[in-house]
Amino acid sequence: MAWLRRRRPSPAMITAALALVVALGGTAYATQTINGGAIKKQTIGGGKLKHKTLTGFQINTNKLGTVPAAKRAAHTYWAVVDNPANPGNAVLARASDAGIGASEGGGAVTVAFPQNVSGCADVAGRNNAGTSVPNPGYAQTNSSAANPNAIEVHTRDKEGKNEDADFHLIVVCP
């Protein structure tokens, strides 16, 4: 008989077990009886929703109001220049606009555009005018000091030495 008394649970253990059974029973009841149909409209605030759970089906676009327009570029120009070895022989292979031209001199190819591009963003990369893989190297752009409508492009080999090479140029104007 003495061994039974030692194995009997304490009142605190009985209370904890009872609380666990009630909690599990309440959760089971809630999962059985509460579903999307039981939730009344406008009872859950936006802060309680999980991030990225709404789709266009749940959003009333008529209530969004006016979305401000993003500032877009006024014009984007691009040019593909064929610049084989030897000075003075760079030619425009193709371009975005008819008013674009290319000329070589002074160690750089000057690409001229139909408007002032001195306040525009520009980037060039070594790439062939055709489909073959270009040699390693890079292209460096500068705004032309002599012409605000032009960008000067210097092509270099992988060590940074001047080298005539084909390139692609893009200019984005605000």
MDAnalysis code that builds the backbone (N, CA, C; Angstrom):
import MDAnalysis as mda
import numpy as np

u = mda.Universe.empty(522, n_residues=174, atom_resindex=np.repeat(np.arange(174), 3), trajectory=True)
u.add_TopologyAttr("name", ["N", "CA", "C"] * 174)
u.add_TopologyAttr("resid", np.arange(1, 175))
u.add_TopologyAttr("resname", ["MET", "ALA", "TRP", "LEU", "ARG", "ARG", "ARG", "ARG", "PRO", "SER", "PRO", "ALA", "MET", "ILE", "THR", "ALA", "ALA", "LEU", "ALA", "LEU", "VAL", "VAL", "ALA", "LEU", "GLY", "GLY", "THR", "ALA", "TYR", "ALA", "THR", "GLN", "THR", "ILE", "ASN", "GLY", "GLY", "ALA", "ILE", "LYS", "LYS", "GLN", "THR", "ILE", "GLY", "GLY", "GLY", "LYS", "LEU", "LYS", "HIS", "LYS", "THR", "LEU", "THR", "GLY", "PHE", "GLN", "ILE", "ASN", "THR", "ASN", "LYS", "LEU", "GLY", "THR", "VAL", "PRO", "ALA", "ALA", "LYS", "ARG", "ALA", "ALA", "HIS", "THR", "TYR", "TRP", "ALA", "VAL", "VAL", "ASP", "ASN", "PRO", "ALA", "ASN", "PRO", "GLY", "ASN", "ALA", "VAL", "LEU", "ALA", "ARG", "ALA", "SER", "ASP", "ALA", "GLY", "ILE", "GLY", "ALA", "SER", "GLU", "GLY", "GLY", "GLY", "ALA", "VAL", "THR", "VAL", "ALA", "PHE", "PRO", "GLN", "ASN", "VAL", "SER", "GLY", "CYS", "ALA", "ASP", "VAL", "ALA", "GLY", "ARG", "ASN", "ASN", "ALA", "GLY", "THR", "SER", "VAL", "PRO", "ASN", "PRO", "GLY", "TYR", "ALA", "GLN", "THR", "ASN", "SER", "SER", "ALA", "ALA", "ASN", "PRO", "ASN", "ALA", "ILE", "GLU", "VAL", "HIS", "THR", "ARG", "ASP", "LYS", "GLU", "GLY", "LYS", "ASN", "GLU", "ASP", "ALA", "ASP", "PHE", "HIS", "LEU", "ILE", "VAL", "VAL", "CYS", "PRO"])
u.atoms.positions = np.array([
    [0.795, -1.202, 0.000],
    [0.000, 0.000, 0.000],
    [0.843, 1.275, 0.000],
    [1.962, 1.207, 0.607],
    [2.825, 2.384, 0.680],
    [3.345, 2.763, -0.696],
    [3.569, 1.793, -1.552],
    [4.077, 2.125, -2.894],
    [3.033, 2.817, -3.741],
    [1.718, 2.616, -3.472],
    [0.676, 3.307, -4.227],
    [0.645, 4.799, -3.906],
    [0.915, 5.123, -2.653],
    [0.884, 6.536, -2.275],
    [2.011, 7.314, -2.958],
    [3.135, 6.685, -3.115],
    [4.239, 7.379, -3.744],
    [3.997, 7.605, -5.231],
    [3.238, 6.807, -5.887],
    [2.999, 6.919, -7.320],
    [1.781, 7.779, -7.651],
    [1.005, 8.156, -6.710],
    [-0.179, 8.963, -6.956],
    [0.245, 10.370, -7.379],
    [-0.378, 10.956, -8.475],
    [0.007, 12.297, -8.932],
    [-0.387, 13.356, -7.907],
    [0.393, 14.402, -7.893],
    [0.128, 15.504, -6.975],
    [-1.066, 16.309, -7.494],
    [-1.687, 17.103, -6.627],
    [-2.802, 17.954, -7.073],
    [-2.379, 18.924, -8.196],
    [-1.137, 19.413, -8.153],
    [-0.668, 20.320, -9.206],
    [-0.591, 19.594, -10.547],
    [-0.132, 18.332, -10.543],
    [-0.041, 17.552, -11.778],
    [-1.428, 17.282, -12.341],
    [-2.371, 16.997, -11.479],
    [-3.763, 16.756, -11.933],
    [-4.331, 18.029, -12.550],
    [-4.087, 19.166, -11.929],
    [-4.584, 20.439, -12.453],
    [-3.952, 20.737, -13.815],
    [-2.652, 20.496, -13.967],
    [-1.962, 20.751, -15.240],
    [-2.486, 19.844, -16.340],
    [-2.713, 18.570, -16.018],
    [-3.233, 17.633, -17.015],
    [-4.643, 18.032, -17.437],
    [-5.445, 18.429, -16.495],
    [-6.812, 18.862, -16.802],
    [-6.793, 20.110, -17.695],
    [-5.893, 21.049, -17.404],
    [-5.779, 22.265, -18.223],
    [-5.345, 21.919, -19.646],
    [-4.430, 20.951, -19.799],
    [-3.984, 20.520, -21.116],
    [-5.129, 19.900, -21.909],
    [-5.923, 19.052, -21.281],
    [-7.061, 18.421, -21.961],
    [-8.083, 19.473, -22.396],
    [-8.355, 20.435, -21.554],
    [-9.322, 21.484, -21.894],
    [-8.786, 22.334, -23.056],
    [-7.490, 22.673, -23.013],
    [-6.909, 23.492, -24.082],
    [-6.937, 22.761, -25.416],
    [-6.567, 21.486, -25.409],
    [-6.595, 20.715, -26.657],
    [-8.020, 20.540, -27.165],
    [-8.937, 20.358, -26.257],
    [-10.342, 20.219, -26.661],
    [-10.870, 21.516, -27.268],
    [-10.486, 22.649, -26.702],
    [-10.916, 23.938, -27.238],
    [-10.348, 24.185, -28.629],
    [-9.069, 23.828, -28.854],
    [-8.454, 23.982, -30.166],
    [-9.138, 23.076, -31.183],
    [-9.406, 21.838, -30.787],
    [-10.090, 20.910, -31.692],
    [-11.480, 21.429, -32.040],
    [-12.179, 21.964, -31.051],
    [-13.503, 22.526, -31.301],
    [-13.416, 23.706, -32.268],
    [-12.438, 24.588, -32.056],
    [-12.292, 25.773, -32.906],
    [-11.978, 25.370, -34.347],
    [-11.107, 24.376, -34.549],
    [-10.780, 23.980, -35.917],
    [-11.962, 23.326, -36.611],
    [-12.856, 22.722, -35.862],
    [-14.039, 22.086, -36.450],
    [-15.133, 23.100, -36.782],
    [-15.247, 24.157, -35.982],
    [-16.397, 25.047, -36.133],
    [-16.086, 26.398, -36.758],
    [-14.817, 26.860, -36.697],
    [-14.481, 28.174, -37.253],
    [-13.775, 27.981, -38.588],
    [-14.336, 28.574, -39.634],
    [-13.724, 28.521, -40.968],
    [-13.890, 29.890, -41.620],
    [-13.483, 30.012, -42.872],
    [-13.573, 31.291, -43.571],
    [-14.991, 31.832, -43.642],
    [-15.979, 30.942, -43.704],
    [-17.372, 31.379, -43.765],
    [-17.870, 31.939, -42.447],
    [-17.211, 31.583, -41.339],
    [-17.642, 32.054, -40.021],
    [-17.103, 33.444, -39.701],
    [-16.148, 33.928, -40.480],
    [-15.559, 35.244, -40.215],
    [-16.419, 36.310, -40.879],
    [-16.821, 37.292, -40.111],
    [-17.660, 38.367, -40.645],
    [-16.790, 39.389, -41.365],
    [-17.378, 40.036, -42.372],
    [-16.667, 41.042, -43.154],
    [-16.171, 42.171, -42.270],
    [-14.959, 42.658, -42.588],
    [-14.315, 43.796, -41.942],
    [-14.093, 43.585, -40.447],
    [-13.875, 42.313, -40.011],
    [-13.582, 42.052, -38.606],
    [-12.096, 41.752, -38.388],
    [-11.334, 41.547, -39.480],
    [-9.894, 41.295, -39.352],
    [-9.166, 42.480, -39.978],
    [-8.336, 43.139, -39.188],
    [-7.581, 44.288, -39.676],
    [-6.450, 43.858, -40.591],
    [-5.992, 44.781, -41.433],
    [-4.910, 44.487, -42.368],
    [-3.618, 44.087, -41.685],
    [-3.386, 44.584, -40.477],
    [-2.175, 44.244, -39.739],
    [-2.134, 42.799, -39.276],
    [-3.272, 42.126, -39.262],
    [-3.340, 40.731, -38.802],
    [-3.151, 39.732, -39.949],
    [-3.099, 40.222, -41.186],
    [-2.947, 39.326, -42.330],
    [-1.488, 38.945, -42.519],
    [-1.271, 37.734, -42.993],
    [0.094, 37.302, -43.304],
    [0.575, 38.046, -44.538],
    [1.870, 38.361, -44.557],
    [2.488, 39.077, -45.670],
    [2.370, 38.252, -46.953],
    [1.998, 38.894, -48.042],
    [1.891, 38.307, -49.381],
    [0.847, 37.186, -49.469],
    [-0.271, 37.338, -48.761],
    [-1.331, 36.334, -48.848],
    [-2.530, 36.799, -49.669],
    [-2.642, 38.096, -49.921],
    [-3.767, 38.587, -50.713],
    [-3.450, 38.510, -52.201],
    [-4.465, 38.245, -52.985],
    [-4.329, 38.235, -54.439],
    [-5.268, 39.297, -55.011],
    [-5.250, 39.476, -56.301],
    [-6.134, 40.432, -56.946],
    [-7.600, 40.132, -56.723],
    [-7.934, 38.875, -56.450],
    [-9.321, 38.481, -56.207],
    [-9.854, 39.137, -54.937],
    [-9.008, 39.246, -53.903],
    [-9.469, 39.802, -52.630],
    [-9.387, 41.327, -52.576],
    [-8.717, 41.960, -53.517],
    [-8.516, 43.411, -53.472],
    [-9.500, 44.100, -54.405],
    [-10.220, 45.066, -53.873],
    [-11.143, 45.863, -54.674],
    [-10.347, 47.020, -55.267],
    [-9.967, 46.915, -56.521],
    [-9.127, 47.929, -57.153],
    [-9.836, 49.281, -57.267],
    [-11.152, 49.297, -57.239],
    [-11.885, 50.561, -57.309],
    [-11.679, 51.406, -56.052],
    [-11.279, 50.773, -54.951],
    [-11.077, 51.499, -53.702],
    [-9.618, 51.889, -53.471],
    [-8.725, 51.552, -54.388],
    [-7.315, 51.879, -54.210],
    [-7.016, 53.356, -54.398],
    [-7.766, 54.034, -55.204],
    [-7.487, 55.436, -55.474],
    [-6.463, 55.579, -56.585],
    [-6.025, 56.792, -56.795],
    [-5.070, 57.072, -57.868],
    [-3.661, 56.720, -57.415],
    [-2.981, 55.926, -58.214],
    [-1.595, 55.570, -57.941],
    [-0.720, 56.558, -58.696],
    [0.216, 57.218, -58.016],
    [1.048, 58.197, -58.718],
    [1.911, 57.518, -59.770],
    [2.080, 58.186, -60.890],
    [2.874, 57.637, -61.985],
    [4.352, 57.713, -61.636],
    [5.067, 56.687, -62.015],
    [6.515, 56.683, -61.809],
    [7.158, 57.615, -62.829],
    [8.240, 58.245, -62.430],
    [8.955, 59.109, -63.359],
    [9.677, 58.222, -64.359],
    [9.420, 58.430, -65.605],
    [10.010, 57.608, -66.652],
    [11.032, 58.414, -67.438],
    [11.904, 57.691, -68.090],
    [12.895, 58.341, -68.944],
    [12.176, 58.999, -70.124],
    [12.622, 60.194, -70.473],
    [12.036, 60.890, -71.617],
    [12.448, 60.210, -72.911],
    [13.695, 59.727, -72.929],
    [14.160, 59.048, -74.134],
    [15.317, 58.118, -73.795],
    [15.351, 56.996, -74.471],
    [16.456, 56.051, -74.348],
    [17.027, 55.816, -75.730],
    [18.323, 56.007, -75.836],
    [19.025, 55.755, -77.093],
    [19.953, 54.550, -76.909],
    [20.210, 53.848, -78.003],
    [21.220, 52.798, -77.987],
    [21.932, 52.767, -79.330],
    [23.173, 52.294, -79.280],
    [23.968, 52.203, -80.506],
    [24.881, 50.986, -80.414],
    [25.039, 50.301, -81.529],
    [25.981, 49.187, -81.665],
    [27.036, 49.653, -82.657],
    [28.291, 49.675, -82.202],
    [29.371, 50.209, -83.024],
    [30.351, 49.096, -83.377],
    [30.658, 48.999, -84.666],
    [31.666, 48.073, -85.185],
    [32.979, 48.859, -85.260],
    [33.967, 48.449, -84.465],
    [35.223, 49.194, -84.373],
    [36.402, 48.229, -84.525],
    [36.694, 47.799, -85.775],
    [37.813, 46.885, -85.962],
    [39.158, 47.580, -85.706],
    [40.207, 46.769, -85.557],
    [41.548, 47.306, -85.316],
    [41.936, 48.267, -86.436],
    [42.726, 49.220, -86.117],
    [43.214, 50.310, -86.986],
    [42.408, 51.565, -86.693],
    [43.080, 52.682, -86.637],
    [42.410, 53.932, -86.289],
    [41.507, 54.460, -87.406],
    [40.437, 55.140, -86.974],
    [39.588, 55.870, -87.902],
    [38.595, 55.048, -88.702],
    [38.331, 53.791, -88.303],
    [37.429, 52.983, -89.120],
    [36.175, 52.510, -88.371],
    [35.829, 53.117, -87.249],
    [34.622, 52.746, -86.515],
    [33.387, 53.171, -87.297],
    [32.394, 52.282, -87.351],
    [31.135, 52.581, -88.032],
    [29.969, 52.135, -87.169],
    [28.866, 52.812, -87.335],
    [27.646, 52.454, -86.622],
    [27.032, 51.230, -87.300],
    [26.875, 50.134, -86.570],
    [26.259, 48.924, -87.123],
    [24.736, 49.055, -87.124],
    [24.197, 49.543, -86.028],
    [22.752, 49.785, -85.923],
    [22.521, 50.674, -84.712],
    [21.354, 51.332, -84.682],
    [21.049, 52.261, -83.589],
    [19.546, 52.411, -83.432],
    [19.154, 52.997, -82.318],
    [17.727, 53.162, -82.022],
    [17.076, 54.261, -82.845],
    [17.843, 55.289, -83.258],
    [17.279, 56.423, -83.979],
    [18.119, 56.733, -85.211],
    [17.498, 57.339, -86.195],
    [18.202, 57.678, -87.440],
    [19.229, 58.779, -87.236],
    [19.078, 59.645, -86.246],
    [19.985, 60.773, -86.055],
    [21.248, 60.451, -85.285],
    [21.565, 59.184, -85.076],
    [22.755, 58.789, -84.320],
    [23.885, 58.473, -85.285],
    [25.095, 58.908, -84.939],
    [26.253, 58.642, -85.782],
    [27.477, 58.332, -84.940],
    [28.483, 57.700, -85.543],
    [29.709, 57.357, -84.832],
    [30.913, 57.749, -85.672],
    [31.951, 58.268, -85.007],
    [33.216, 58.599, -85.677],
    [34.353, 58.302, -84.713],
    [35.514, 57.952, -85.278],
    [36.659, 57.594, -84.442],
    [37.785, 58.592, -84.632],
    [38.406, 58.958, -83.516],
    [39.545, 59.862, -83.575],
    [40.078, 60.150, -82.187],
    [41.365, 60.335, -82.060],
    [41.958, 60.668, -80.766],
    [41.892, 59.552, -79.751],
    [41.859, 58.307, -80.191],
    [41.816, 57.173, -79.265],
    [40.448, 56.834, -78.729],
    [39.402, 57.459, -79.239],
    [38.041, 57.199, -78.770],
    [37.081, 57.196, -79.949],
    [35.957, 56.562, -79.747],
    [34.861, 56.623, -80.711],
    [33.837, 57.590, -80.136],
    [33.452, 58.584, -80.905],
    [32.455, 59.554, -80.477],
    [31.124, 59.169, -81.105],
    [30.138, 58.932, -80.243],
    [28.790, 58.596, -80.710],
    [27.926, 59.828, -80.466],
    [27.382, 60.398, -81.539],
    [26.576, 61.623, -81.468],
    [25.095, 61.284, -81.545],
    [24.301, 62.003, -80.757],
    [22.856, 61.777, -80.662],
    [22.109, 63.029, -81.095],
    [20.802, 62.909, -81.379],
    [20.035, 64.064, -81.851],
    [19.670, 65.082, -80.773],
    [20.068, 64.879, -79.529],
    [19.766, 65.837, -78.464],
    [20.942, 65.900, -77.492],
    [20.894, 66.854, -76.594],
    [21.909, 67.008, -75.564],
    [21.829, 65.805, -74.618],
    [22.940, 65.083, -74.468],
    [22.972, 63.906, -73.603],
    [23.920, 64.095, -72.419],
    [24.337, 65.331, -72.182],
    [25.296, 65.579, -71.102],
    [24.701, 65.311, -69.716],
    [23.389, 65.386, -69.564],
    [22.743, 65.109, -68.284],
    [22.110, 63.735, -68.218],
    [22.456, 62.859, -69.133],
    [21.859, 61.532, -69.204],
    [22.779, 60.490, -68.570],
    [22.230, 59.339, -68.281],
    [23.022, 58.201, -67.806],
    [23.451, 57.395, -69.015],
    [24.701, 56.946, -69.009],
    [25.178, 56.165, -70.148],
    [26.065, 55.024, -69.665],
    [26.044, 53.936, -70.405],
    [26.888, 52.782, -70.098],
    [27.205, 52.067, -71.401],
    [28.436, 51.568, -71.496],
    [28.867, 50.830, -72.684],
    [29.517, 49.530, -72.235],
    [29.434, 48.552, -73.082],
    [30.075, 47.270, -72.817],
    [30.650, 46.706, -74.093],
    [31.770, 46.018, -73.972],
    [32.361, 45.383, -75.138],
    [31.450, 44.255, -75.582],
    [31.098, 44.289, -76.843],
    [30.258, 43.259, -77.432],
    [30.377, 43.409, -78.933],
    [30.332, 42.322, -79.648],
    [30.463, 42.386, -81.098],
    [29.173, 42.859, -81.742],
    [29.321, 43.421, -82.921],
    [28.145, 43.837, -83.688],
    [27.416, 42.608, -84.224],
    [28.113, 41.495, -84.348],
    [27.520, 40.251, -84.843],
    [27.183, 39.310, -83.702],
    [27.399, 38.006, -83.951],
    [27.020, 37.008, -82.957],
    [28.211, 36.293, -82.327],
    [29.426, 36.640, -82.727],
    [30.591, 35.962, -82.151],
    [30.884, 36.510, -80.750],
    [31.623, 35.738, -79.976],
    [31.957, 36.129, -78.610],
    [33.065, 37.191, -78.644],
    [32.888, 38.308, -77.914],
    [33.914, 39.354, -77.930],
    [35.142, 38.949, -77.119],
    [36.270, 39.575, -77.431],
    [37.475, 39.367, -76.634],
    [37.280, 40.003, -75.263],
    [38.013, 39.542, -74.246],
    [37.870, 40.145, -72.919],
    [38.336, 41.599, -72.925],
    [37.710, 42.403, -72.122],
    [38.040, 43.811, -72.016],
    [36.843, 44.599, -71.533],
    [36.938, 45.901, -71.629],
    [35.826, 46.735, -71.182],
    [35.750, 48.005, -72.005],
    [34.666, 48.732, -71.820],
    [34.446, 50.002, -72.514],
    [34.187, 51.072, -71.465],
    [34.789, 52.230, -71.657],
    [34.662, 53.343, -70.727],
    [33.972, 54.502, -71.444],
    [33.003, 55.127, -70.782],
    [32.283, 56.246, -71.398],
    [32.640, 57.564, -70.713],
    [32.640, 58.645, -71.505],
    [32.819, 60.018, -71.002],
    [31.853, 60.895, -71.784],
    [31.318, 61.915, -71.127],
    [30.588, 62.934, -71.875],
    [31.608, 63.688, -72.715],
    [31.253, 64.039, -73.915],
    [32.169, 64.751, -74.800],
    [32.290, 66.207, -74.368],
    [33.534, 66.661, -74.187],
    [33.759, 68.065, -73.828],
    [33.472, 68.986, -75.010],
    [33.633, 68.461, -76.222],
    [33.461, 69.282, -77.427],
    [32.019, 69.339, -77.913],
    [31.181, 68.337, -77.544],
    [29.824, 68.263, -78.089],
    [28.872, 67.734, -77.018],
    [27.916, 68.534, -76.520],
    [26.983, 68.053, -75.488],
    [26.028, 66.977, -75.993],
    [25.982, 66.776, -77.308],
    [25.119, 65.737, -77.891],
    [25.863, 64.423, -78.083],
    [27.083, 64.297, -77.551],
    [27.891, 63.111, -77.845],
    [28.466, 62.472, -76.589],
    [28.728, 61.171, -76.718],
    [29.401, 60.366, -75.695],
    [30.664, 59.795, -76.344],
    [31.793, 59.905, -75.639],
    [33.038, 59.303, -76.113],
    [33.193, 57.939, -75.450],
    [33.575, 56.942, -76.249],
    [33.762, 55.586, -75.732],
    [35.196, 55.148, -76.018],
    [35.898, 54.736, -74.967],
    [37.247, 54.185, -75.075],
    [37.147, 52.693, -74.798],
    [37.606, 51.855, -75.712],
    [37.613, 50.413, -75.481],
    [39.017, 49.994, -75.070],
    [39.073, 49.053, -74.130],
    [40.347, 48.612, -73.576],
    [40.372, 47.085, -73.504],
    [41.609, 46.534, -73.533],
    [41.739, 45.082, -73.385],
    [41.650, 44.719, -71.907],
    [41.823, 43.443, -71.591],
    [41.639, 43.005, -70.208],
    [42.691, 43.576, -69.256],
    [43.847, 44.022, -69.778],
    [44.874, 44.661, -68.934],
    [44.661, 46.168, -68.808],
    [43.698, 46.739, -69.545],
    [43.428, 48.167, -69.468],
    [44.115, 48.992, -70.544],
    [44.756, 48.329, -71.489],
    [45.427, 49.058, -72.584],
    [44.412, 49.387, -73.673],
    [44.602, 50.540, -74.322],
    [43.719, 50.932, -75.418],
    [43.690, 49.831, -76.475],
    [42.483, 49.534, -76.960],
    [42.325, 48.518, -77.999],
    [41.050, 48.828, -78.780],
    [41.150, 48.922, -80.090],
    [39.945, 49.091, -80.901],
    [39.093, 47.839, -80.766],
    [37.815, 48.013, -80.441],
    [36.917, 46.869, -80.277],
    [35.477, 47.330, -80.448],
    [34.620, 46.396, -80.851],
    [33.188, 46.670, -80.982],
    [32.594, 46.903, -79.589],
    [31.499, 47.659, -79.549],
    [30.822, 47.890, -78.268],
    [29.360, 48.218, -78.484],
    [28.604, 48.090, -77.423],
    [27.210, 48.509, -77.379],
    [27.125, 49.651, -76.373],
    [26.334, 50.665, -76.683],
    [26.178, 51.842, -75.810],
    [24.702, 52.110, -75.614],
    [24.325, 52.407, -74.379],
    [22.948, 52.810, -74.078],
    [22.989, 54.112, -73.307],
    [22.071, 55.030, -73.655],
    [21.983, 56.336, -73.008],
    [20.527, 56.548, -72.601],
    [20.297, 56.832, -71.324],
    [18.942, 57.031, -70.789],
    [18.835, 58.467, -70.311],
    [17.923, 59.222, -70.899],
    [17.779, 60.644, -70.578],
    [16.504, 60.895, -69.766],
    [16.585, 61.777, -68.750],
    [15.400, 62.072, -67.933],
    [14.393, 62.925, -68.684],
])
